[in-house]
Amino acid sequence: MNELMEFIARHPFISTGWLFLLVMLITSLVKRSVGKLVSSQEATLLVNRQDGLWIDIRDLASFRKGHIAGAHHIPLSQIESGTPTLLEKHQATPIILVCTTGQTAQRAASLLHKQGFTALHVLRGGMSDWQGANLPLAKG
């Protein structure tokens, strides 16, 4: 232990560099998420070109106030209790998860990944960014 302390004292720049790399490695492991963050444009391309599915996990009232056209409403609670029937045959289909800000959708992506889904995406910024960009909404 004394040798380590002596090395740190003699080589502060190298020691700081190693500490920085260690912190970056730990941070990247902690922040690692399952669902790839995608912009509204990237998500739309996934839906249009690869038959992706919009899955809106917000509560029913929020969904009815305004959602992305063609989105399926599957609340987070259904995902937590197991694979929703609608998704059973879409294990490899691109799925774009949508919530209010993108945070809850990350949790849904993690749960679906554990259930065997492989092509999971999260709409960056969620419905807040979608509406902020004045993109169209369906109601009802």
Secondary structure, 3 states (H helix, E strand, C coil): CHHHHHHHHHCHHHHHHHHHHHHHHHHHHHHCCCCEEECHHHHHHHHHHHCCEEEECCCHHHHHHCECCCCEECCHHHHHCCCCHHHCCCCCCCEEEECCCCHHHHHHHHHHHHCCCCCEEEECCHHHHHHHCCCCCECC
